[in-house]
C-alpha cells in the first residue's frame, strides 16, 4: 500500500477502536441498569442527527451522525422538583452533549419526557445507593477492562521492547564509558568480544558457566568474570559453538534496577571497575508473563491520573504552543485529531526496525491508553461525568446513614440537578478544551517521527 493509504487505514483503525470503546462504555451502564429494572429508553452511539435506529422492547438502539460519544437515556435520574405533581419522572442520560441539551431544557421548564406513577419503581433515583454506584461505575469499569485486555494482548502476544542476548554490534576497541560514540580506536586495546571471534547475529547462550536467558544475565556474567579467560557458548546459524574470551576490567557505568546508567547529583556518570566484553544486544519485542500486567496497569493509571490532575496547567502550555512560540510537550494532552494523526503516522511509518509487529503493538498501546484515559477521566467527581453521579450517590448514602444514626426521617435522594449552573460551566469548559486541542493538533501537532 502507499503511504497515504496506510495513513488512512491507521486513522480508521483507531477511530473504529475508539467508537467500539465508547459503545462498550455505554453497555457498561446499560446492562446493570436493565438488570436492576430501570427503564432505559435509548442506547445511542454518537450525537447529532440519528442515522439509524431500531426499537427492541422499550429501548431504542441507534447510531448518530457524529460517532464521538454515546449515551443511554434512563428515566428518573433526578427526583422531581418541589411543586411538581407527585409521580413526575424526569428523563436524562449519561452523555455529555445529551445532558447539556437536556439540562438546558430543564432550565427552561424541564421539558423532558414525563412518565406516570406506575413507573416510579423503575427510575434511577429509586435504586439503592450500591445499585446506583454499579450503574454509574459500569461504564468506566468497562473502559478499564478493555484497557487491561489490550495490555494483556500486547504483553503476552506482541511483546514489550527488551534487549535480547542476540548480538547486535561488536565493539572494535575498548573506549572509556563516557567517551563520545564516534571516539577513535587509535591507540586503544582491541575489544575482548572481537578478539574471541564473536560476531553480530550470534546468540549468547552461556558465559563462564552461567546460562543466558536475558540481557541482564549477560551483563551480570561478564561483570563478575573480571579479567579471567572464560568460555562463551554461542549459537550461530543454528550451530552451537564454544569460544574463549578474556574480558578487560574497566570503568563501566553503574546500572540501576532497570538496567539504565546511574548519574550523580552533578550529572556525572557513576562507574565501577568490572569486566567488559564489548557487545551490545538486539532490541526486540519480547512476549512477557501476564504477571507484569498489574504493575503495568497501575503505572498507566497513575500517569493518566497525574495528567488529569495537572490538566489546567497542561492546557495552558498547549495554548502557549498553539498561539505562541513555545514547543508542544510530546507527553501532553491530545485531541481526537492528534490521536488520529499519530495513528496514521504509525501505520504509514517507513522506519528501520518498525515493521508490522511493532506497528500493531503501538496501535494496541494507543487504544489501551485511550481506554485508560476514558476510565480515569470519567471518575472525576463533576457532572456531567459519571463521577458526578457517583459522588451524588455517595453523598446520598452518607446522608441516609447519618439520618438513621440520629433517628431522623430518610432525607431521600440527592437532587443533583441543583448543580445545574456548575454542571453547565464544566460542560462549557470541556467544549473549550476540545476546541483548543483541535486547533493545537492542526497548527502545532505532536508527531511520532519529527
N, C-alpha and C positions, 0 to 999 in steps of 0.2 A: 504494500500500500504506500501511497505518497504520504509525505509528512503532514500535509493539510488534512487528508482524510483520517490519518491516525489521530490528529489533534481533535477532530470532531468526535471520533469514537471515544476518546478519553473523556471528553466533556459529557457525552451521553451516558457513559457508564456510571460516572459519579452522580449525574443528575437522576438516573434511574435508582441508584443505591440510596440517594437522599429521599426520593419520593417513597420508596419502599419503607425506609426507616420511619418516615412521618406516618405512613399508613399503619404500620405496626404499633407506633406510639399510640395512635387513637384506638387501635384494637385493645391495647393495654387498659384503656379506660372503658371501652365498650363491653368487654366480656364480664368484668366484675359488676358493672352497672346492671347488666341484664341478669346476671346470676342473683343479685340481691333484689331483683324485681323492679328496678327503676325503669320508668317508661322513657325509652330513647327514641326520639322522633327522627333524627337524622344522623347519618355517618357520612361525612364528606371529606374528600381529599382535594385540597386546593381552596381557592377563594375566587370571587368574581362570578360571572355568569355560569350557570350549570350547563355542562356539555352533555352529560349523560347521567341518568338516574333510574333506579328501579326500586320499587317498594316491595319489601318482604315482611309480611306480618304488619307490625305497627311502625317499622323503621324504613326510612328512605335512604338507600345507599347510592352514592353518586360521585362523579368526578367533575370538578370545576375547571374553568379555563386556565387558571394560573396555579399549577400544582406545587406551590412552595409552602404549603401549610396544610392544615387539616383540623377537623373538629368533630366531636359528637355533640348533639343537642339533647339535653336532658330536661325534663320538666322539674320545676321546683328546686332549682339550685339556690334560690334566695327565698326566704319566708315572705309572706305578704306584709305590706306596709300597714301601719295603723290607719284605720279608716277605710281600708279596702274590704269588700264583702268577705265574709267567712267562706273558706273553701277556694278563694282565689289562688291560683297557682301560676307563678311566672316561669317562663321557659328561658333557658340560657344555655351557653355552650362552653366547650373547653378551648376554643380557638381565639387567638389574639385579635385578629381582624373582626371576627364574628362578635366577640364580646364588646369591642369598641362600638360597633354598629348597634348591637342590642342595647348597650347601656345608654347610648345617645337617644334611642327611642324611649327608654325608661325615663330619662331625664325630661323628656317632653310630655309624658303622661303614661309611661310604662306600656307602650304599645306592643306588648308581647302577646303570644297566644295564651288564651285562657282555657282552663280545664275545670271540670266540675269537682265537687267534693268527693265523688266516688273514686277519684284518682289520688286523693291526699296521701294514701298509704304507699303510693308508688313514686313519690317525689324524692329528690336527692336529700332535701332537708329532713325527711322522715327517717333517714338511715341513722344508725348508731354511729358514734364517733369512730370506732375502729373500722366500720364499713366505709365511711366517708374517706378515711385515710387510704384504704385499699383501692378505692375507685380512683382517687386523685394521684396516688403514687404509682398506679398501674402503668401509666404512660411513660414516666421517667424510668421506671424499672425495666420496661421493655427495651428502651434505648441502652440501658446498662447491659442487659442480657445480650443484645445484638453486638455491642462493643466487645464484650468478653468472648463471644463466639468467634468474631472476626479475628481477635487477637490469637485465639487458640488455633485457628486455621493458619494464620501467619507463622506462629511459633512452631507448631508441630508439622505443618505441611511445607510451607515456603522456606522457613528458617530465618534466623536472625544473623546479622553481619558478625562474623568472627574470623580470627586469623587461624588458619589450619596449619598442620605440620608439613604441608606440601611446600617445598622451597620455591619462592618467587624470585629472589635475587641472591647472588653470592658476592660478597664484598671482595674487591681486588686486594685491599690492604687494610691495615688497622689504623684508623684515624681517631682522634680524641672524640669523646662523646658530644662535646659542644661545638665541634667543627662544622662549618657550613657543608651543605650537601654536595657542592662541587669542589670540595677540597682535593688537592692533588695528592697522588700516591708517591710522588717522588721522595725518596729517602725514607719511606715508611716500610715496616715489615709486611710480608705477604699475609693475607688473611688465612687462618687455620683451615677454614672450610674449603677454600680454593686449593690449598696445598694438599688436602686429603682427597680431592677429586669429587667433591660434592657439586652437583650441577643443578641449575634451575629445572624444576619439574620433578626432582626426586622427592619422595615422601619419607620423612624421618620416622622410623619405626621403633628404634631403641638407641639410647645413648648411655654408655657406661653401665649397662645392665638395667637401666630404668626404661620401662615400657612407655612409649609415647602415644598419647591419645589426643591431647590438646596442645596448643602452642605454649601454654603455661608450663606444661611438662618439659618442653624443650628448654625454656628459659631456666627452670629450676635445675635441670640436669647439667646444663652447660656451666652455669654459675657455680655449682657445687664441685665441678670437676677440677677447678684450679688450673694448673698448668701441666697436669698429668696427661699422658697419651692414653686415650680411651677408645674403645670400639664404638663405631657408629653404624647401626644397621639401617639400611635404606631400601626402599622399593623403587626400582627404575624399570619402566616399560614392562611391569608385571613380574620382574625378576628381583629376588631378594639378594642384596649384596652387603658384605661387611667390610667397612673401611676403618682406617685408624686416623684419628685426628688428635692434635695436640693444641688445645685451647691456650690462649695467651691471657695471663692475668692483667687486667687493665681497668682503668677507672670507667665504670659504666653507670648509667642512671639508676637511682633507687626507684623501684616501681611500687605503686600503691596496689590496693586490692583489685582494682580494675585493669591493672597492667599499664597504667599511664605513668609517665615520668613525674617525679616529685620535684617541686621547686621550693626554695626557701622564701622567707619574707621579703627578701630583696629581689626576688625574681630570678635568682641564680639556680642552675641545675644542681641537684643534690646527687652525688656519685658515691660509689663504693668500689673497692678492689675485688673483682670477681672474674671468673673465667669468661672468655669471649671467643665465639666461634666464627661469626661473620656471615650469618644467613638471615634472611627475612622470610616470614611465612606468607602464604597467599590468603588474601581476604576473600571470603566466600560467604554465601548464605548457608548456615548450618542448622538443620532442624534441632529443636531443643525439647527438653522434657516439659510436660504440662505443669510441672511443679513451679516453673518460673512465672506462671500466669498471675497468681495473687500479687506478687511484688510488681509485676508489670502493670496490672490494672490499677493498683494503688498509686503508682508513680504517675500514670496518666490522669487519675482523678485529682491528685494534689496539684499537678501542673495546671490543669484546667481550672481548678478552684482558685489558684493564685492569679491566673489571668483574669477571671471574672471579678475577683476582689479588687484588682487594680484596674478595672475596665475604664473608669473615668480618666485616669492618667494615660492609659494606653490610647484611648480615643483622642485625647489632646495631642499626643505625639503623632498619631495618624493625620490629624488636621494640620499640624506643622509641616508634615511631609507633603501633604496634598496641596496646601496653599502657600507653602514657604519653600525654603531651600534645605530643610532637614532631610536626612536619609530615613527611609522607612525601615522599621525594625522587622527583620525577616521572621521573628517569632511572635509578632504582634497579631492582633485580630484581623480576620479576613471576612469579606462578604461573599455572597453567592458567586459573583463574577470572579473574584480572586481564587476561590476554590476551583471553579470550573477551568480557569486559565491554567492553574497548576496541574490539574488532571490532564488537560490537553498536552501540556509540556511533557509530562511523564510518558504518556502514550506515544508521542512523536519523537522522543529523545533519541538521538543517534550518538551515544557516548560509549566509549570503550568500557566493557565490563558491566554495562547497563542493558541487559538483554530482557527477554520476555519474563523470565522468572523474577528478576529484580523489579521490573515494571509492575508485575502482578502484585508482588509484596508491597510495593509503595502505594498502589491504589487501595489495597485492603487496609493498609495502615491509615490512609486518609479517611476511609469510611469509618474505621474504628474510632478515630479521633473525633469525627463529626458526631457520632452517636454518644461518645462520652461528653462532648460539649452540650448536646441536647439534654442529656441526663442531668448534668450539673446545673446548667442554666435554668432548667425548669424547677429546680429546687429552691431558687431564690424566692424568699417569702413575701412576694409582692403580687397582687393581682395586676394583670390578668393571667399571670403564670400559674401553673399547677401548685407551686409552692405557696401562693397566696391562699388558695383554698385549703391547703394542708395546715397553714398557720391558723386559719379560721377554725378548722375542726379541732385543733389542739387547744385554742382558747376556749372553745365551747366545752370541751371535756374538762378543762380546769375549772371553769365557772360552775359546771354542774357538780363536780366533785366538792368544791367549796360550799355550794348550797346544801348538799347532803350533809356535810360535816357540821354545818351550822343549823341544820334542821329547818332550812328555808325551802320555799317552793322552787320547783325546777325553773330556771331562768329562760329555758327554751333555746333554740338555735341562734347562733350569731348571725346577724344580718350584714353580710359582707358588702352588700350594695351601698351601705352608708359610706363606704370608702370610694365612692364614685369619682370625686374630684381627683384624689390621689391616683386612682387607677387610670384615669384618662391621661394624667400627667406622665405616668410611667409609660403608657402606651405611646404617647407622642414622643417621649424620649427614645423609645425603641425604633420608631419610624425615622427619627432624625439620625440615629446611629446607623440604620440601614442605608439611608441616603448618603451619609458621609463615607461609609465603607464602599458603597457602589462607586462613588466619584473617585475615591482614592485608588480603588482597584483598576480604574480606567487610566487615570493620569499618572499614577505613581505605583505601578503594580509590583508585587513581590514575584520574583522569578526563581525557578529552581536551578536554571543554568544561566547565570548572568553573562 
